[in-house]
């Protein structure tokens, strides 16, 4: 009792207490109002003390794991055939966000996570960044690590960037990260770290701004894990840590060490066998990193996040069953991704599964809040910390899934309803888990002719089996009107043109900076 009263007084006079965290200072006016006007000071202070002081006196370490192309049905807590014991353990002890969305492909998703803005506001809403084009995330956008650095965080990135590299100022160590080990582009060999074909072939592996040529033959998932562990071991705990681990797994090419392939020897469908092995290898890497956090004493005051940049690619071993579609599409299977948040001390475990809407743009303001900062009101993301921590309803009612002026399609979610405008993509079916007897044609792109507008009740029909546009003309008209308002705010997609200046042969066989 005495401890709680002292905690209340500490909050009440927080402006005079230099040890008070910035998170607590944010609540100071509310505490003063409550202690002045509520008859039961103790009860009101008790609620606030428990709410605020659960966050450690120092800002929490933030460990963000981002998988590449991981399907909705490709984690152990959804599919027992997939072996992910480390992720399952985090999920059981944390919170699973069951309605967590990203963009249909990786560059827009990474843009959303690191800017807190919908990609259609950045010009990066249409597909990925080809390695031979002068494309980049404009530097007018302040990225999450830049804001965290201002709050005293040490920021490190490991893995895949894919947000521009033609000029060094667009690379990670110039965009807020203290260090970077990884690659700038995408779809490279997991062992040689070489990307390209024919006359455009080169190494894409970097440590900060220097080429890293010593990891040839080493599987990227474990190279990244080793680097993450080194960062944790050498971290000065006087500062909070932001560690962004952006895995190459489970993106093509499908490659995995033999011991993981042996775990799935019973799967005769080659793509699915290799893909599953890659998932388990990534899970082991995550287990190694989280154990290192525990050994070094960081785990107690850490927030651990795991999510994917888009849904699985059914044509490359991924699986989103029972959701419709896959990577590159506006169907649920392309954008709804397995997501968990774990903390040993920061979460109230009243609810393990949360069905509230969450979008990738929400990570920025949410993480900035727990770090003690404040995000811009102009940001598309919303602070969802109370939803994650206490299981309160989501603050989000709408999601602009995308507006693509090149593919001429778009999707909007409002409450239970989802509107799709145009062709959602080239993979429009439902794809079961592949088996030896599965028809390979099932996973090929299709040319379905679909209505210009489709409307689905995702809560009642999460598999998008029943288009109700013709049954709900009033709802359809209202959602089209809202979508059109968003379209007027679109920044035209910038795709750039392929240029010979990017060819690795001009840079000693390396995909290097300095050509835009």
C-alpha positions, 0 to 999 in steps of 0.5 A: 500500500505504501509503495503504491501511494509513493508511486502515485505521488511520484507521478503527481510530482513527475515534472520535478523528478528527473528519473521519471521516463518520458512515457510517464511524463506524457500521463502527468496532466491526466494524473493531476486532473484525476488526483484533483477532482476524483474523490478516491485518489488512491483508486485512480492513481492505482490504475495509472501506476499499474498502467504506466509503471509496468513499462520499465523505468528505462525505455524497452529494447525493441527486437523486430523480426521481419520474415520475407514471404511467410504465408498465413498457414506457415507457422506452427501455431496455425499448422502443426506440420510446420516446426517452429517451436521458438516462435510457438513459445513466444506466441503462447507467452505473448499476443497473437495479432490475428488481423495483422495486415501488410502490403502485397509485396515487400518494398511497399511493406517495408516502406509502411513499417519504417515510415508509418505512411501508406505506400500510395503517399510515397510513390512506392505502392506498385511492386518491388524495386528492380535492382537496375533502376534508380528507385529509392524511398525519398529522404524527405520521410524520416524513418523509425530508426531516425526517431528512435536515435533521437530518443537515445536508442542504438539502432542496428539493422540486419538482413534485407533492405530493398528500399533503394541503394543507387546513392549511398544516402538511401542506404541503411546507415544513412537512414538512421541505423548505426550499423547494417549487415545485409543486402540492398536488393532481393531474391539473391542466392542464400549461400553465395549472396549473388544476384542477377542473370546473364550479363547483370550478375553481382555480389550484394552483401554489405557490412555498413558501406563496405562489401562483405565478401567473406560469407560466401558459402554461409547460409544467410539466415545464420549469418544474420543471426550471428550478427544479431547475437554479436550486436546483443553481446556488445550492446552497452545497456545504458542505452536502449536497443532497436534491432531490426532483423529483416530475414531473407527467408523464406523468399526464393530461391528455395534453399536450406541446410540439409538437416532442415530438409531432412526434417521434412523428408516426408513431403514429396512436393519439392517446393513445399519441402524446401520452403518448410525447411527454410521456415524451421531454419529461420525459427532456429535463428530466432531462438538463438537470438532470443536466448542471447537476449536472455543470457545478456540480461536484455530480454526482461525489458524487451519487446519482441515482434515477429511478422511478415512483409506479405503473404506466402507465394503458393507458386513457391511453396508458401501457403495461406490456407484457408485464405484466398490468393497469395503474394502480390494480390489484394486478397487476404492471402496476399496481405494478412500475415502471422504476427506476434508480440512478446514481452516478459514484463510489458504485456497484460496477458488477459488475451492471447489472440486479438482480432482487432485491425492492425496495419504495418503503418501502426508499428511506427507510432506504437513503437515510438510511443513505448520509446517515449516519443510522439508521432506526427498526427499526419501519419497514417499509422495509429498508436496501438499499444493499449490494444497490444498490451491490454487487449483493448479494442483496436483504434483502427477502423479503416485500412487502405490496403493499397492504391496502385496507379500502375496495376489500376487496382485498389482495396479498402477495409472499413469495419467488417467490409472490404472493397476491391477495385480492379483486378486483385492480382494473378493468383485469385484462387484458394490454394491448399497445402501442396502434396505429392498428388496436388495438381501443379497447375493449381499454383499457376497464375490465372486469368479470372475475369472479375467484376470491377468492384467486389465487396466482402464481409471479412468478419463473416467471410474471411475466405472471400468466397461471397461477393455481396456487392450486388446485395449491398448497393448502399454500402458499396456506393459509400465505400467507393466514395471514400476510396475515391477521396483517398485516390485524390491524395495519391503520389504517382508511382515512380518506377524509374528506367533500367540503366546500364550504369547499375551493371555490377561489371562497372563496380568489380562485380558488385551491386554498388551505390553511386549511379544515380 
